[in-house]
Amino acid sequence: MQRNEVKEEYKWKIEDIFSSGEEWEKAFEKAGKELDFTRFEGKLGDKKVLAEFLRTNDKYMIELEKLYVYASLKRDEDTRDSESSARYGKVSMLYSKYCSAVSFYEPELAGLGADYLKSLLKSEEFKPYDYQLGCLIKSLSHVPSAEEEKLIALAGETLNSFHDIFAMINNADLPLPEIEFEGKTTKITHGLYGLILHSSDRSKRKEAYEKYYAAFIGLLNTITANYYGNVKKDVFLSRAYKFDSCLDKALFYEDVDKKVYDNLLESVSKNCKTMHRYIADRKKILGYDKLYFYDVYAPLVSDVEFKMSYNEAYDFVVNGLSALGKDYQALLRRGHDERWIDVEETDGKRSGAYSSGAYGVHPYVLLNYQPTLNDVFTIAHEMGHSLHTYFSQKNQPYAKSDYRIFVAEVASTVNEVLLLKHMLKEAKDENLKKYLLNYYLDSIRATLHRQTMFAEFEYEAHKKVESGEPLTRENLCGLYAEIGKKYYGDAIEHDYEISTEWCRIPHFYTSFYVYKYSTGIITAMNIAHRILTEGESAVKDYFSFLSGGSSTDPVSLLKLAGVDLTDKRPYEFAMKEFEETLNELEKMMGI
């Protein structure tokens, strides 16, 4: 389908940012001329000058954000359009120039010392920046000398090369072979591999699994050397910035209490037996003598008939989220009626789905809607992101409006859990109910258990290097196999291929990132339960979290919604939820 064939009601109203490309060009030209912060440099010790700088910076960033989001959305409407691509390239370059122009800010402010920074916190004028300034004060003990900082900056491009090297291996040089699938012979891609693993054709799953891993195993020595270099880089930076460990450094800059990481690993490890049971149930339901890792995504329940038009699906989502109250439902309606959403899949349009937004303008959602149950959940997920953005921007000044990555997946997952619970409650068809229970179990397994397993692996790999032990293909594969057996149990065959899985995970080059997926779903499960059992008071608390932006540290923000991740109870609840869902599926399946 071409974009000009799509009805206006199914296109996002991008003119709410700029009325036309011409208006964007004028705003871009104006922003280019106004990019000058030199008058502030070296003068931030004067509080009046600092306050003016912060206000000027906010005002400039608000306009730059609109330019960027408009260009990004236009490019994604049709990635083949050269004019849109050029516009996106122009604003990306302007953003780089902006970063360079204000690069003096943090080092200069840090150089003025803790007493000066603390004095700012007492002033109402600096209230919009109190959290930002507080983080800077805490970081002062980890600031190297000016000469050391200069050396680290000079080495920056080299230190960041391990991520780029893996990306080149993974996306360009990986010798992936061809496979015949659905009547076509085609090269295995990462996306096709995932698609085949979810199919019901076991021989094809086995073939794809073996061929896919063979490509990585052929490069295992190279990937090992690259990952070892990445971990050594982390160790170097943690010591250069005066941290006790790589994990301490990562959590410090996210402003997350280490108890969160410790609680996650301890609680999930302690409750692996339920996961072992689920894997054993998979083996029974599928009727296999031996279960392999290429079987863990195979459907346990035949596909259910669940076809809805977009408008029907949207109404279904709105009704399914009734537990969040009429105000939330009204905002969902606004998103639909005011055209925040780009719905149809068209030629050249970016694939997938996402939520985006610029301060002062409503959020936007990109979909490529197909009438499937997964796409119904995608609506709920992306609108969760969008309304989180909406609440944060409505209730916070610009400097505090952007929430941290640590909490970014909470609102989207709350919507998914609430919708699923609603569907389970209303389901009359037994096959649909089985399908939904299995869908929930697989979501928890993939997002909670698997990502925690990843988190434990990278934690242990970093500990090895911190204690002076080198990383080799043998000890990395051995470590991964040992952790995998703990998480998955004896009902599945732990073959050599799966011991090498660590070598294909891109997120390991952004160290200590994956645990946030686990804490995100744990938090969402707890919030959804509170909303369904406590009603209005829990919804009110949840809205306080949604409105928080980055007004305080992310763990404290979650406490507003009634979830304290420094306590073990939220983790134990999530483990119990997994077990109770499994009990229900076993009962329905007659196990």
C-alpha positions in Angstrom: 0.0 0.0 0.0 1.2 3.5 -0.8 1.0 6.3 1.8 -1.3 8.4 -0.3 -3.9 5.5 -0.3 -4.2 5.6 3.5 -7.1 7.5 5.0 -6.1 10.7 7.0 -7.6 9.3 10.2 -4.9 6.5 10.2 -2.0 9.0 9.8 -0.4 10.8 12.6 -1.0 14.6 12.7 2.6 15.7 12.3 1.5 19.2 11.5 0.9 19.7 15.2 4.7 20.1 15.5 5.3 22.1 12.3 2.6 22.9 9.7 4.8 22.1 6.8 8.3 21.3 5.7 8.8 25.0 4.9 8.0 26.0 8.4 10.4 23.4 9.7 13.2 24.9 7.4 12.6 28.3 8.8 12.7 27.1 12.4 15.9 25.1 11.6 17.6 28.2 10.1 16.6 30.2 13.2 18.0 27.5 15.5 21.3 27.4 13.6 21.7 31.2 14.1 20.9 31.0 17.8 23.4 28.3 18.6 25.8 30.4 20.6 26.5 29.7 24.3 30.0 31.3 24.4 28.7 34.3 26.4 28.2 31.9 29.4 31.5 30.0 29.3 33.8 30.7 32.2 31.0 32.7 34.0 28.9 30.0 35.7 30.2 31.0 39.1 27.8 33.9 38.9 24.4 32.6 39.9 22.6 35.0 37.7 24.6 34.0 34.6 24.1 30.3 35.5 20.3 30.7 35.8 20.2 32.5 32.5 22.3 29.7 30.9 20.0 27.0 32.2 16.8 28.8 31.0 18.4 29.6 27.6 19.5 26.0 27.3 16.0 24.7 28.1 14.4 27.0 25.6 16.9 26.0 22.9 16.5 22.3 23.6 12.7 22.4 23.4 12.9 23.9 19.9 15.7 21.5 18.9 13.7 18.5 20.1 10.7 19.6 18.0 13.0 19.9 14.9 14.5 16.5 15.6 11.2 14.7 16.3 9.5 16.1 13.2 12.4 15.1 11.0 12.5 11.7 12.5 8.8 11.0 12.1 8.8 12.3 8.5 11.8 10.1 7.7 10.0 7.0 9.1 6.9 7.7 7.1 8.9 6.7 4.0 12.6 5.8 4.5 13.1 6.1 0.7 12.3 9.8 0.6 15.6 11.7 0.1 14.2 15.0 1.2 13.1 13.6 4.6 16.5 11.8 5.0 18.3 15.0 4.3 16.2 16.9 6.8 17.0 14.2 9.4 20.7 14.4 8.6 20.7 18.2 9.0 19.1 18.2 12.4 21.4 15.4 13.6 24.4 17.5 12.7 22.9 20.5 14.5 22.4 18.4 17.6 26.1 17.4 17.5 27.1 21.0 17.2 24.8 21.8 20.1 26.5 19.1 22.3 29.8 20.6 21.5 28.6 24.1 22.2 27.5 23.3 25.7 30.2 20.7 26.6 31.8 23.3 28.9 28.8 23.2 31.3 29.3 20.2 33.5 33.1 20.3 33.8 32.9 24.0 34.7 30.1 23.6 37.2 31.9 20.6 38.8 35.0 22.7 39.1 33.2 25.3 41.2 32.9 22.7 44.0 30.3 21.1 46.3 29.7 24.2 48.5 28.7 26.3 45.5 26.5 23.6 44.1 24.8 23.0 47.4 24.1 26.7 47.8 22.1 26.5 44.5 19.8 23.9 45.9 18.6 26.5 48.5 17.4 28.8 45.8 13.9 28.6 44.3 15.3 29.8 41.0 17.2 26.5 40.6 14.4 24.2 41.8 13.8 22.8 38.3 17.4 21.7 38.3 17.7 20.3 41.8 17.8 16.7 40.9 20.3 17.3 38.1 22.5 19.4 40.5 22.2 16.8 43.3 23.5 14.1 40.9 26.4 16.3 40.0 27.3 16.9 43.6 27.3 13.1 44.3 29.6 12.6 41.3 32.3 15.0 42.4 34.2 12.3 44.3 34.4 10.4 41.0 35.7 13.2 38.9 39.3 12.6 37.7 41.8 15.4 37.5 41.6 17.7 34.5 44.6 15.9 32.9 43.2 12.5 33.5 39.8 13.5 32.1 41.5 14.8 29.0 43.4 11.5 28.5 40.1 9.5 28.9 38.3 11.8 26.5 41.2 11.3 23.9 40.8 7.6 24.3 37.0 7.7 24.1 36.7 6.7 20.4 39.1 3.7 20.9 37.4 2.6 24.1 34.0 2.6 22.4 35.2 0.5 19.5 34.2 -2.9 20.9 30.5 -2.2 20.4 31.1 -1.1 16.9 33.3 -4.2 16.1 30.6 -6.5 17.3 27.9 -4.7 15.3 30.1 -5.1 12.2 30.5 -8.8 12.9 26.8 -9.3 13.8 25.3 -7.3 10.9 27.9 -7.5 8.1 30.5 -10.2 8.4 28.6 -13.1 10.1 28.6 -16.0 7.6 24.9 -16.9 7.8 23.9 -19.6 5.4 20.7 -20.0 3.4 17.6 -22.0 4.4 14.4 -23.0 2.8 11.4 -21.6 4.6 7.8 -21.3 3.5 8.7 -22.3 0.0 11.5 -19.9 -0.5 15.3 -20.3 -0.2 16.7 -17.3 1.6 19.6 -16.3 3.8 19.1 -16.7 7.5 18.8 -13.3 9.1 18.4 -12.5 12.8 14.7 -11.7 12.3 14.1 -14.8 10.2 15.8 -17.0 12.8 13.4 -15.7 15.5 10.4 -16.3 13.2 11.5 -19.9 12.5 12.0 -20.6 16.2 8.4 -19.6 16.8 7.1 -21.9 14.1 5.6 -25.3 14.7 8.0 -27.1 12.2 10.5 -28.8 14.5 12.8 -30.0 11.8 13.0 -26.5 10.5 13.7 -25.1 13.9 16.5 -27.6 14.4 18.0 -26.8 11.1 17.9 -23.0 11.7 19.3 -23.4 15.2 22.3 -25.4 14.1 23.1 -23.3 11.1 22.7 -20.0 13.0 25.0 -21.1 15.9 27.5 -22.6 13.5 28.0 -19.1 12.1 28.8 -17.6 15.5 30.9 -20.6 16.6 33.1 -20.2 13.5 34.0 -16.7 14.8 34.0 -17.5 18.5 37.7 -16.8 19.1 37.3 -13.3 17.5 34.1 -12.5 19.4 35.7 -13.7 22.7 38.7 -11.4 22.2 36.4 -8.5 21.4 34.2 -9.1 24.4 37.2 -9.5 26.7 38.4 -6.1 25.4 35.0 -4.6 26.2 35.1 -5.9 29.8 38.7 -4.7 30.2 37.5 -1.3 29.0 34.8 -1.3 31.7 37.3 -2.3 34.4 39.7 0.5 33.3 36.9 3.1 33.3 35.6 2.0 36.7 39.0 2.4 38.2 39.7 5.7 36.4 36.5 7.1 37.9 37.3 5.7 41.4 34.6 3.0 41.7 35.0 -0.3 43.5 33.6 -2.3 40.5 32.1 -2.0 37.1 28.7 -2.7 38.5 29.0 0.1 41.0 29.9 2.5 38.3 27.0 1.5 36.1 24.5 1.7 38.9 25.9 5.0 40.2 25.3 6.8 36.9 21.7 5.4 36.7 21.2 6.5 40.4 20.0 3.0 41.3 20.7 1.3 44.6 22.9 -1.8 44.4 20.3 -3.6 46.5 18.1 -3.7 43.4 20.6 -5.7 41.4 21.4 -8.0 44.4 17.7 -8.6 45.1 17.0 -9.5 41.5 19.8 -12.1 41.1 19.1 -13.6 44.5 15.3 -13.8 44.2 15.3 -15.2 40.7 18.0 -17.7 41.4 16.2 -18.9 44.5 13.0 -19.5 42.6 14.4 -21.4 39.5 12.4 -24.6 40.3 9.2 -23.1 38.9 11.0 -22.3 35.7 12.3 -25.9 35.6 8.7 -27.1 36.0 7.6 -24.9 33.1 10.3 -26.3 30.9 9.4 -29.9 31.9 5.7 -29.1 31.1 6.7 -27.8 27.7 8.4 -31.2 27.1 5.2 -33.1 28.1 2.8 -30.9 26.2 4.9 -31.0 23.0 5.3 -34.8 23.5 9.1 -34.9 23.0 11.5 -37.5 24.4 14.1 -34.8 24.5 13.6 -31.0 24.6 16.1 -28.7 23.0 16.6 -24.9 23.2 15.1 -24.6 19.7 11.9 -25.9 21.2 11.4 -23.2 23.9 9.6 -20.8 21.6 7.4 -23.4 19.9 3.7 -22.7 20.3 2.1 -24.9 23.0 -1.4 -23.8 21.9 -2.6 -23.6 18.4 -3.1 -20.1 17.0 -6.4 -18.6 18.1 -8.7 -16.8 15.8 -8.5 -13.2 17.0 -8.9 -10.8 14.1 -9.9 -7.2 14.7 -9.8 -4.1 12.6 -7.6 -1.3 14.0 -10.6 0.7 15.4 -12.1 -2.5 17.0 -8.7 -3.3 18.5 -8.2 0.2 19.8 -11.7 0.1 21.5 -10.8 -3.3 22.9 -7.6 -1.9 24.4 -9.5 1.1 25.9 -12.1 -1.1 27.5 -9.4 -3.6 28.6 -7.6 -0.8 30.5 -10.7 0.3 32.4 -9.0 -0.4 35.7 -6.9 2.7 35.2 -10.0 4.9 35.3 -12.0 7.1 33.0 -9.4 9.9 32.9 -6.8 7.5 31.5 -9.3 6.0 29.1 -10.2 9.6 27.9 -6.5 10.2 27.2 -6.4 7.0 25.2 -9.4 8.2 23.2 -7.7 11.5 22.6 -4.7 9.7 21.2 -7.0 8.0 18.7 -9.2 10.9 17.8 -6.5 13.5 17.6 -4.3 11.3 15.4 -1.3 10.7 17.6 -0.9 7.4 15.8 0.4 6.3 12.4 -1.4 3.0 11.8 -1.0 1.4 8.4 2.0 -0.5 7.0 3.0 1.2 3.8 5.8 0.9 1.2 9.0 2.4 2.6 7.7 2.9 6.1 9.9 2.0 9.0 9.1 -1.4 10.4 8.1 -2.2 14.0 6.5 0.1 16.5 7.6 2.9 18.9 6.5 5.9 20.9 8.1 9.4 20.4 7.5 12.9 21.5 8.7 16.5 21.9 8.1 18.6 25.0 5.1 20.9 24.5 3.5 18.6 21.8 1.5 15.5 22.4 3.3 12.1 21.9 3.3 10.1 18.7 3.1 6.4 18.1 4.3 4.5 15.0 2.5 1.2 14.3 2.4 -1.2 11.4 -0.9 -2.7 12.4 -2.0 -6.2 11.4 -5.1 -7.9 12.7 -3.3 -10.2 15.2 -3.4 -10.6 18.9 0.2 -9.5 19.2 -0.6 -6.2 17.5 -3.5 -5.6 19.9 -0.9 -5.8 22.7 1.4 -3.5 20.8 -1.3 -0.8 20.9 -1.5 -1.1 24.6 2.3 -1.2 25.0 3.1 1.9 22.9 0.2 3.9 24.3 1.6 3.1 27.8 4.9 4.7 26.7 3.0 7.7 25.2 0.9 8.4 28.3 3.9 8.1 30.5 5.5 10.8 28.4 2.3 12.8 28.4 2.0 12.8 32.2 5.7 13.5 32.8 5.7 16.5 30.4 2.5 17.9 31.7 3.6 17.8 35.3 7.3 18.6 35.2 9.4 21.5 33.9 11.5 20.6 30.8 14.6 19.8 32.9 12.8 17.1 34.7 10.4 15.9 32.0 12.5 13.0 30.6 12.3 9.8 32.6 15.3 7.5 32.9 15.7 4.3 31.0 15.4 2.3 34.2 11.7 3.1 34.4 11.0 3.4 30.7 9.3 0.0 30.2 7.2 0.1 33.3 4.1 1.9 32.0 4.0 0.0 28.7 4.2 -3.3 30.5 1.6 -2.3 33.1 -0.8 -1.8 30.2 0.0 -5.2 28.7 -0.5 -7.0 32.0 -3.8 -5.2 32.7 -5.0 -6.0 29.2 -4.1 -9.7 29.5 -5.7 -10.0 32.9 -8.9 -8.4 31.5 -8.9 -10.8 28.6 -8.4 -13.8 30.9 -11.3 -12.7 33.0 -13.6 -12.2 30.1 -12.4 -15.2 27.9 -15.1 -17.7 27.1 -13.1 -19.7 24.7 -10.9 -22.3 26.5 -8.3 -22.3 23.7 -7.9 -18.5 24.0 -7.5 -18.8 27.7 -4.8 -21.4 27.3 -3.1 -19.2 24.7 -3.1 -16.2 27.0 -1.8 -18.1 30.0 1.1 -19.4 27.8 1.6 -16.0 26.4 2.0 -14.6 29.9 4.4 -17.4 31.0 6.6 -16.9 27.9 6.7 -13.1 28.5 7.8 -13.6 32.1 10.3 -16.3 31.0 11.8 -14.2 28.2 11.8 -10.8 30.0 12.3 -11.8 33.6 14.2 -15.1 33.8 16.3 -14.9 30.7 17.4 -11.3 31.1 18.3 -12.0 34.8 20.3 -14.9 33.5 22.1 -12.5 31.2 22.6 -10.1 34.0 24.2 -12.8 36.2 26.5 -13.9 33.4 27.9 -10.4 32.7 28.3 -9.8 36.4 30.4 -12.9 36.8 32.4 -12.2 33.7 33.3 -8.7 35.0 34.2 -10.2 38.4 36.7 -12.5 36.7 38.5 -9.7 34.9 38.4 -7.5 38.0 40.2 -10.2 40.0 42.8 -10.6 37.3 41.5 -13.7 35.5 41.5 -13.5 31.6 38.4 -14.4 29.6 38.6 -17.3 27.2 36.1 -19.0 25.0 36.3 -22.0 27.4 35.7 -20.2 30.6 33.0 -17.9 29.1 31.1 -20.9 27.5 31.6 -22.8 30.8 30.2 -20.0 32.8 27.2 -19.5 30.5 26.5 -23.3 30.5 26.6 -23.4 34.3 24.2 -20.4 34.8 22.0 -21.8 32.0 21.6 -25.2 33.8 20.7 -23.4 37.0 17.9 -21.3 35.3 16.5 -24.0 32.9 17.0 -27.2 34.8 17.4 -30.8 33.6 14.4 -31.2 31.4 16.1 -29.6 28.5 19.3 -30.6 26.7 22.2 -28.3 27.4 24.0 -28.7 24.1 27.3 -27.0 23.1 25.4 -24.5 20.9 23.5 -23.0 23.8 26.7 -22.6 25.8 27.9 -20.1 23.1 24.7 -18.0 23.2 26.5 -15.3 25.1 28.5 -14.5 22.0 25.5 -13.3 20.1 23.9 -10.9 22.6 24.4 -7.2 21.5 23.4 -5.8 24.8 26.5 -7.3 26.5 28.4 -4.4 24.8 26.3 -1.9 26.9 27.2 -3.5 30.2 24.7 -3.9 33.0 21.8 -2.8 30.8 19.7 -6.1 30.6 18.7 -6.2 34.2 16.4 -3.3 33.6 14.1 -5.5 31.5 13.7 -7.8 34.5 13.1 -5.1 37.0 10.7 -3.4 34.5 8.4 -6.5 34.2 8.6 -7.2 38.0 7.5 -3.7 38.8 4.7 -3.8 36.2 3.3 -7.0 37.6 3.3 -5.6 41.1 1.6 -2.3 40.0 -1.0 -4.1 38.0 -1.8 -6.3 40.9 -2.2 -3.3 43.2 -4.5 -1.6 40.7 -6.7 -4.6 40.3 -6.9 -5.3 44.1 -6.8 -1.8 45.6 -8.5 0.2 42.9 -8.6 4.0 43.0 -5.9 4.6 45.6 -3.4 2.5 43.7 -4.3 4.2 40.4 -3.7 7.6 42.1 -0.2 6.4 43.3 0.5 5.1 39.8 -0.3 8.4 38.3 2.1 10.1 40.7 4.8 7.8 39.3 3.8 8.6 35.7 3.9 12.3 36.5 7.4 12.1 38.1 9.6 12.4 35.1 13.1 12.6 36.5 12.2 14.6 39.6 14.1 12.1 41.8 16.0 8.9 41.5 14.1 6.1 39.6 13.9 3.7 42.6 12.2 6.4 44.7 9.8 7.2 41.8 8.7 3.6 41.7 8.0 3.8 45.5 5.4 6.4 44.6 3.5 3.6 42.8 3.9 1.3 45.8 6.9 -0.8 44.6 10.1 -0.8 46.6 12.8 -2.7 44.7 15.2 -2.4 47.6 12.8 -4.8 49.4 12.5 -8.5 48.3 8.8 -8.6 48.3 8.2 -7.3 44.8 10.5 -10.0 43.4 8.8 -12.7 45.5 5.4 -11.6 44.2 6.5 -11.8 40.6 7.9 -15.3 41.2 4.6 -16.3 42.9 2.6 -14.8 39.9 4.6 -17.0 37.5 4.0 -20.1 39.6 0.2 -19.4 39.9 -0.1 -18.8 36.2 1.7 -22.1 35.6 -0.6 -23.9 38.0 -3.6 -22.6 36.0 -2.1 -23.7 32.7 -1.3 -27.1 34.0 -4.8 -27.5 35.3 -6.3 -26.6 31.9 -3.8 -28.8 30.1 -4.5 -31.7 32.4 -0.9 -32.0 33.6 
